[in-house]
Amino acid sequence: ANWLLRRWDTAINGVPTTAAMHNCWYMSLDDGFNESTAKLAIAAIDHIAKSDAPAIVIHVNSYGGSVYSLLPILDKLDAVRYNKETRKGKPIITICSQKAMSCGAVLFLYGDVRHMVGAHSEIMIHPVSSWHEAGQENAVQSGARASQLGRLNDQLFKAMRKHTGIDWEALMSRKTKGAQELHLTAHDLQHMGDTMISHTGKPIEAWNPAVAVDSKAAHV
């Protein structure tokens, strides 16, 4: 059994839905990102993509985890996401009920439509960092690790920008004043643009995916 797969009743973590979404499959990631979770997430996304659900809904409530476990999940979402040219695939809806931190924030921001359940729901983004203690690597190893971390940071900031249009790396440099973490509430995100997130707690409806994705204003 895939414990990430759930059936949607009248509401999910505080976000109500219309009758068209009742009893549809969705994915809930309430844990960290690791190799096992990634395999289950990819299988869950594939299952939802093949079901009669009008959208791929992903609930995120996570402190984050392994970047290498997140990346294949993003690749899978790209493979099943609605394509306005071919008219195939399904739009991606992401929901943050409490927290979407680190890898969780990247996944949340990868949705076509993003919901924050309440005013105190929060995302946290930060650069990929090395957990190796100073002095544990020689100069060559340290240089190689720095290069790898730089590549991963480029990938993640590009992923966050892809569906939001926001340069998160530049935003961090302006907002954090040298700190390594940027925390944003639903209120903060709403002030970053009308399509950054939908109104908190507003019902998720079934909609025409062509309209939803093309306009970035999905009728929710």
Residue frames relative to the residue before (quaternion, step in Angstrom):
aa qw qx qy qz dx dy dz
A 1.0000 0.0000 0.0000 0.0000 0.00 0.00 0.00
N 0.3283 -0.7343 0.5646 0.1849 3.55 -1.09 0.81
W 0.2738 -0.8190 0.4831 0.1447 3.58 -0.20 1.27
L 0.5674 0.5826 -0.3953 0.4271 3.61 1.24 -0.10
L 0.6366 0.5322 -0.3241 0.4544 3.59 1.20 -0.47
R 0.0002 0.7928 -0.6083 0.0376 3.57 -0.91 0.98
R 0.3811 -0.6726 0.5747 0.2684 3.53 -1.34 0.30
W 0.3682 -0.7459 0.5176 0.2006 3.55 -0.86 0.98
D 0.2109 -0.7562 0.6078 0.1196 3.56 -0.79 1.04
T 0.8145 -0.2285 0.1680 0.5061 3.62 -0.95 -0.77
A 0.7978 0.0228 -0.0182 0.6023 3.59 1.19 -0.40
I 0.1875 -0.7608 0.6095 0.1205 3.54 -1.23 0.47
N 0.8455 -0.1473 0.0608 0.5097 3.54 -0.61 1.18
G 0.7793 -0.3656 0.1707 0.4795 3.53 0.93 0.96
V 0.6560 0.4663 -0.3275 0.4950 3.61 1.22 -0.13
P 0.2923 -0.7737 0.5348 0.1727 3.61 -0.46 1.17
T 0.1714 -0.7788 0.5927 0.1134 3.55 -1.24 0.31
T 0.5207 -0.6224 0.4784 0.3355 3.55 -1.24 0.31
A 0.7350 -0.4585 0.2789 0.4144 3.54 -1.30 0.36
A 0.6098 0.5886 -0.3556 0.3940 3.60 1.05 -0.70
M 0.7157 0.4342 -0.2491 0.4871 3.57 1.16 -0.54
H 0.4666 0.7015 -0.4447 0.3042 3.60 1.20 -0.26
N 0.8512 0.1495 -0.1520 0.4797 3.52 -1.06 0.90
C 0.4560 0.6560 -0.4747 0.3694 3.60 1.21 0.31
W 0.5367 -0.6062 0.4774 0.3415 3.54 -1.25 0.47
Y 0.0528 0.7527 -0.6562 -0.0105 3.54 -1.23 0.56
M 0.3979 -0.7030 0.5325 0.2527 3.58 -1.27 0.21
S 0.0987 -0.7904 0.6032 0.0403 3.57 -0.95 0.88
L 0.0886 -0.7955 0.5993 0.0138 3.55 -0.60 1.18
D 0.0095 0.8319 -0.5488 0.0822 3.53 -0.11 1.36
D 0.6724 0.4742 -0.2676 0.5014 3.57 1.25 0.22
G 0.6757 -0.4763 0.3658 0.4274 3.55 -1.30 -0.19
F 0.5061 -0.6215 0.5037 0.3222 3.54 -1.32 0.29
N 0.1909 0.7487 -0.6152 0.1569 3.54 -0.69 1.15
E 0.7457 -0.4195 0.2627 0.4461 3.58 -1.27 0.13
S 0.6612 0.5079 -0.3045 0.4605 3.57 0.94 -0.85
T 0.6616 0.5023 -0.3015 0.4681 3.57 0.93 -0.91
A 0.6291 0.5499 -0.3339 0.4364 3.59 0.98 -0.83
K 0.6537 0.5092 -0.3148 0.4629 3.59 0.93 -0.86
L 0.6632 0.4922 -0.3007 0.4770 3.57 0.97 -0.87
A 0.6465 0.5284 -0.3220 0.4461 3.60 0.98 -0.84
I 0.6555 0.5062 -0.3147 0.4638 3.58 0.92 -0.86
A 0.6534 0.4996 -0.3075 0.4785 3.59 0.99 -0.82
A 0.6485 0.5187 -0.3160 0.4588 3.60 1.01 -0.82
I 0.6503 0.5097 -0.3157 0.4665 3.60 0.95 -0.86
D 0.6412 0.5218 -0.3161 0.4654 3.56 0.99 -0.85
H 0.6426 0.5263 -0.3149 0.4592 3.59 1.00 -0.87
I 0.6798 0.4813 -0.2930 0.4695 3.59 0.88 -0.92
A 0.6299 0.5524 -0.3321 0.4333 3.58 0.99 -0.83
K 0.7217 0.4245 -0.2337 0.4942 3.59 1.08 -0.73
S 0.5809 0.5882 -0.3709 0.4231 3.59 1.28 -0.17
D 0.6131 -0.5596 0.4068 0.3815 3.57 -1.31 -0.07
A 0.3576 0.7283 -0.5045 0.2954 3.61 1.22 0.27
P 0.4517 -0.7173 0.4581 0.2673 3.63 -0.86 0.88
A 0.7882 0.1087 -0.0647 0.6023 3.58 1.25 -0.28
I 0.4259 -0.6442 0.5590 0.3018 3.55 -1.29 0.32
V 0.0922 -0.8180 0.5678 -0.0059 3.54 -0.35 1.30
I 0.0451 -0.7972 0.6018 -0.0175 3.56 -0.83 1.05
H 0.1872 -0.7631 0.6123 0.0877 3.54 -0.73 1.14
V 0.0991 -0.8045 0.5853 0.0165 3.58 -0.81 1.06
N 0.1546 0.7374 -0.6475 0.1144 3.55 -0.91 0.98
S 0.3612 0.7628 -0.4249 0.3273 3.55 0.50 1.23
Y 0.4344 -0.6737 0.5384 0.2599 3.52 -1.25 0.61
G 0.6404 -0.5235 0.3297 0.4551 3.61 1.25 -0.18
G 0.0311 -0.8029 0.5949 0.0205 3.56 -1.16 -0.54
S 0.8222 -0.2515 0.2003 0.4697 3.53 -1.15 -0.74
V 0.4473 -0.6831 0.5142 0.2624 3.57 -0.84 1.02
Y 0.6570 0.5240 -0.3163 0.4402 3.58 0.99 -0.80
S 0.6405 0.4823 -0.3306 0.4978 3.59 1.22 -0.32
L 0.6249 0.5461 -0.3320 0.4484 3.59 1.16 -0.57
L 0.6509 0.5876 -0.3304 0.3490 3.58 0.81 -0.99
P 0.6838 0.4579 -0.3238 0.4668 3.67 0.85 -0.74
I 0.5794 0.5563 -0.3788 0.4597 3.61 1.18 -0.46
L 0.6481 0.5033 -0.3146 0.4772 3.59 0.99 -0.82
D 0.6257 0.5354 -0.3351 0.4578 3.59 1.01 -0.80
K 0.6526 0.5113 -0.3142 0.4626 3.58 0.97 -0.84
L 0.6416 0.5164 -0.3277 0.4629 3.59 0.97 -0.81
D 0.6301 0.5272 -0.3367 0.4601 3.59 0.99 -0.75
A 0.6640 0.5309 -0.2999 0.4329 3.58 1.04 -0.79
V 0.7761 0.3343 -0.1729 0.5060 3.61 1.06 -0.68
R 0.4555 0.7069 -0.4381 0.3176 3.62 1.25 -0.12
Y 0.5873 -0.5887 0.4267 0.3555 3.55 -1.13 0.68
N 0.1616 -0.7761 0.6073 0.0524 3.54 -0.95 1.03
K 0.3727 -0.7757 0.4636 0.2108 3.58 -0.45 1.20
E 0.6318 0.5317 -0.3422 0.4484 3.60 1.20 -0.40
T 0.7588 0.3459 -0.1942 0.5167 3.58 0.92 -0.89
R 0.3058 -0.7673 0.4940 0.2714 3.58 1.30 -0.41
K 0.5433 0.5847 -0.4132 0.4385 3.56 1.10 0.68
G 0.6808 0.4711 -0.3594 0.4305 3.54 -1.24 0.47
K 0.3690 -0.7129 0.5541 0.2204 3.55 -1.35 -0.03
P 0.5128 -0.6199 0.4805 0.3491 3.60 -1.10 0.61
I 0.3666 -0.7220 0.5510 0.2017 3.55 -1.20 0.61
I 0.0864 -0.7669 0.6349 0.0347 3.58 -0.84 1.04
T 0.0770 -0.7862 0.6113 0.0475 3.57 -0.87 0.94
I 0.1518 -0.7852 0.5990 0.0402 3.54 -1.08 0.86
C 0.1127 -0.7544 0.6425 0.0738 3.57 -0.98 0.88
S 0.2168 -0.8070 0.5374 0.1134 3.58 -0.52 1.16
Q 0.8063 0.0945 -0.0325 0.5830 3.58 1.01 -0.78
K 0.8062 -0.1194 0.1517 0.5592 3.55 0.58 -1.21
A 0.0073 -0.7381 0.6744 0.0180 3.52 -1.20 0.68
M 0.0674 0.8464 -0.5150 0.1180 3.53 0.04 1.33
S 0.8383 0.1356 -0.1148 0.5154 3.53 -1.17 0.68
C 0.8235 0.0268 0.0121 0.5665 3.64 -0.55 -1.07
G 0.6088 0.5646 -0.3454 0.4373 3.58 1.10 -0.69
A 0.6430 0.5170 -0.3194 0.4661 3.58 1.05 -0.75
V 0.6299 0.5295 -0.3349 0.4589 3.58 0.99 -0.82
L 0.6628 0.4979 -0.3039 0.4694 3.58 0.91 -0.90
F 0.6382 0.5270 -0.3245 0.4579 3.59 0.95 -0.86
L 0.7186 0.4504 -0.2524 0.4659 3.59 0.87 -0.94
Y 0.5805 0.5952 -0.3636 0.4202 3.59 1.29 -0.17
G 0.5240 0.6440 -0.4120 0.3754 3.59 1.24 -0.04
D 0.5178 -0.5927 0.5089 0.3488 3.54 -1.27 0.42
V 0.7593 0.1130 -0.0464 0.6392 3.53 1.17 -0.76
R 0.1190 -0.8177 0.5630 0.0164 3.57 -0.84 1.02
H 0.1316 -0.7955 0.5904 0.0361 3.55 -0.93 1.01
M 0.1374 -0.7228 0.6678 0.1128 3.54 -1.11 0.76
V 0.4534 -0.7294 0.4385 0.2649 3.59 -0.67 1.09
G 0.8288 0.0108 0.0277 0.5588 3.58 0.88 -0.86
A 0.7095 -0.4755 0.3175 0.4120 3.54 -1.30 0.27
H 0.7296 0.4212 -0.2333 0.4855 3.60 1.13 -0.61
S 0.3864 0.6777 -0.5133 0.3577 3.58 1.24 0.23
E 0.0940 -0.8407 0.5322 -0.0325 3.56 -0.92 0.90
I 0.1624 -0.7366 0.6410 0.1420 3.54 -1.20 0.58
M 0.1143 -0.7687 0.6240 0.0813 3.56 -1.24 0.46
I 0.0524 -0.7890 0.6120 0.0171 3.57 -0.82 0.99
H 0.0599 0.7817 -0.6182 0.0569 3.54 -1.18 0.59
P 0.5738 -0.5679 0.4377 0.3958 3.60 -1.16 0.35
V 0.5568 -0.5536 0.4840 0.3863 3.56 -1.24 0.42
S 0.0848 -0.8141 0.5742 0.0190 3.57 -0.83 0.96
S 0.4689 -0.6618 0.5087 0.2886 3.56 -1.26 0.44
W 0.3164 -0.7556 0.5464 0.1746 3.55 -0.95 0.92
H 0.4882 0.6709 -0.4357 0.3488 3.59 1.26 -0.02
E 0.4363 -0.7018 0.4964 0.2660 3.55 -0.88 0.90
A 0.6053 -0.5645 0.4182 0.3743 3.52 -1.13 0.66
G 0.7802 0.3362 -0.2489 0.4650 3.55 -1.06 0.78
Q 0.5891 0.5933 -0.3691 0.4059 3.60 1.25 -0.14
E 0.7505 0.3177 -0.1888 0.5478 3.59 1.24 -0.29
N 0.4444 -0.6470 0.5320 0.3176 3.54 -1.20 0.46
A 0.7443 -0.4301 0.2658 0.4362 3.57 -1.28 0.16
V 0.6493 0.5172 -0.3226 0.4547 3.60 0.97 -0.84
Q 0.6654 0.4968 -0.3013 0.4687 3.57 0.93 -0.92
S 0.6500 0.5185 -0.3169 0.4562 3.56 0.96 -0.86
G 0.6533 0.5135 -0.3129 0.4601 3.58 0.99 -0.81
A 0.6528 0.5095 -0.3090 0.4678 3.56 0.99 -0.86
R 0.6546 0.5055 -0.3152 0.4655 3.57 0.98 -0.83
A 0.6372 0.5268 -0.3310 0.4549 3.59 0.94 -0.81
S 0.6441 0.5196 -0.3146 0.4650 3.57 1.01 -0.83
Q 0.6625 0.5044 -0.2963 0.4678 3.57 0.99 -0.89
L 0.6520 0.5056 -0.3174 0.4674 3.58 0.95 -0.83
G 0.6322 0.5309 -0.3305 0.4574 3.57 1.03 -0.77
R 0.6504 0.5131 -0.3135 0.4643 3.58 1.00 -0.83
L 0.6635 0.4994 -0.3056 0.4659 3.59 0.94 -0.87
N 0.6288 0.5260 -0.3366 0.4632 3.59 1.00 -0.77
D 0.6343 0.5264 -0.3294 0.4606 3.58 0.96 -0.83
Q 0.6564 0.5208 -0.3073 0.4512 3.59 0.95 -0.89
L 0.7111 0.4714 -0.2674 0.4479 3.55 0.85 -0.99
F 0.6639 0.4814 -0.3165 0.4767 3.61 0.91 -0.80
K 0.6189 0.5267 -0.3365 0.4756 3.59 1.11 -0.65
A 0.6407 0.5263 -0.3173 0.4602 3.59 1.01 -0.84
M 0.6756 0.4884 -0.2962 0.4663 3.59 0.95 -0.85
R 0.6686 0.4993 -0.2940 0.4660 3.58 1.09 -0.71
K 0.5566 0.6807 -0.3700 0.2998 3.56 1.10 -0.79
H 0.8213 0.2161 -0.0940 0.5196 3.60 0.84 -0.92
T 0.6720 0.4566 -0.3092 0.4944 3.58 1.25 0.19
G 0.3464 -0.7578 0.4807 0.2732 3.57 1.19 -0.56
I 0.5845 0.5869 -0.3535 0.4347 3.58 1.29 0.19
D 0.3489 -0.7042 0.5788 0.2175 3.55 -0.98 0.89
W 0.2071 -0.8356 0.4996 0.0967 3.58 0.08 1.32
E 0.6065 0.5549 -0.3599 0.4412 3.58 1.08 -0.62
A 0.6687 0.4766 -0.2942 0.4890 3.58 0.96 -0.87
L 0.6289 0.5411 -0.3356 0.4462 3.56 1.04 -0.80
M 0.6356 0.5334 -0.3241 0.4544 3.57 1.00 -0.83
S 0.6696 0.5091 -0.3118 0.4417 3.56 0.89 -0.91
R 0.6786 0.4777 -0.2948 0.4737 3.60 1.10 -0.63
K 0.7604 0.4435 -0.2003 0.4302 3.56 0.95 -0.95
T 0.7506 0.4561 -0.2344 0.4167 3.57 0.91 -0.87
K 0.2449 -0.8036 0.5092 0.1872 3.61 1.22 -0.37
G 0.7946 -0.3136 0.1353 0.5020 3.53 0.89 1.04
A 0.5353 0.6078 -0.4183 0.4111 3.61 1.21 -0.22
Q 0.4910 -0.6974 0.4547 0.2563 3.56 -1.18 0.58
E 0.7435 0.3466 -0.2070 0.5331 3.61 1.23 -0.15
L 0.1414 -0.7541 0.6357 0.0848 3.53 -1.17 0.74
H 0.1136 -0.7962 0.5939 0.0225 3.57 -0.60 1.21
L 0.0033 -0.8019 0.5957 -0.0447 3.57 -0.87 1.01
T 0.2897 -0.7474 0.5746 0.1654 3.57 -0.89 0.96
A 0.7094 -0.4078 0.3415 0.4624 3.55 -1.34 0.03
H 0.6276 0.5441 -0.3245 0.4525 3.57 1.02 -0.84
D 0.6482 0.5157 -0.3141 0.4640 3.59 0.94 -0.87
L 0.6875 0.4977 -0.2828 0.4469 3.57 0.88 -0.97
Q 0.6336 0.5378 -0.3360 0.4432 3.58 1.00 -0.77
H 0.6826 0.4767 -0.2849 0.4750 3.57 1.10 -0.64
M 0.5927 0.5624 -0.3677 0.4440 3.58 1.29 0.06
G 0.7730 -0.2791 0.1606 0.5466 3.59 1.26 0.07
D 0.6207 -0.5994 0.3724 0.3417 3.54 -1.13 0.74
T 0.7583 0.3697 -0.2024 0.4973 3.59 1.06 -0.66
M 0.3881 0.7190 -0.4958 0.2943 3.59 1.22 0.18
I 0.7531 -0.1110 0.0674 0.6449 3.56 0.96 -0.93
S 0.5049 -0.6057 0.5031 0.3537 3.55 -1.25 0.38
H 0.6757 -0.4608 0.3530 0.4544 3.57 -1.22 0.19
T 0.5234 -0.6653 0.4289 0.3153 3.56 -0.85 0.91
G 0.8500 0.1887 -0.1529 0.4674 3.52 -0.99 0.92
K 0.5006 0.6574 -0.4378 0.3544 3.60 1.23 -0.10
P 0.5979 -0.6131 0.3654 0.3648 3.62 -0.94 0.79
I 0.3386 -0.6853 0.6023 0.2299 3.52 -1.20 0.65
E 0.1382 -0.8083 0.5704 0.0465 3.57 -0.72 1.06
A 0.4914 -0.5641 0.5436 0.3806 3.51 -1.33 0.19
W 0.0140 0.8176 -0.5739 0.0444 3.60 -0.81 0.91
N 0.6218 -0.4905 0.4384 0.4250 3.50 -1.33 0.06
P 0.3776 -0.7650 0.4619 0.2424 3.64 -0.34 1.14
A 0.5852 0.5738 -0.3816 0.4275 3.59 1.10 -0.58
V 0.6692 0.4773 -0.2869 0.4919 3.57 0.96 -0.86
A 0.6615 0.5395 -0.3128 0.4165 3.55 0.88 -0.98
V 0.7483 0.4080 -0.2286 0.4704 3.56 0.74 -1.03
D 0.6538 0.5254 -0.3267 0.4356 3.58 0.96 -0.81
S 0.7680 0.3745 -0.1968 0.4808 3.57 0.93 -0.88
K 0.2913 -0.7665 0.5037 0.2717 3.58 1.27 -0.47
A 0.6360 0.5308 -0.3273 0.4545 3.57 1.20 0.36
A 0.0092 -0.8734 0.4863 0.0237 3.56 1.28 0.45
H 0.4813 -0.7141 0.4337 0.2652 3.53 -0.79 1.02
V 0.3179 0.7454 -0.5146 0.2802 3.55 0.36 1.24
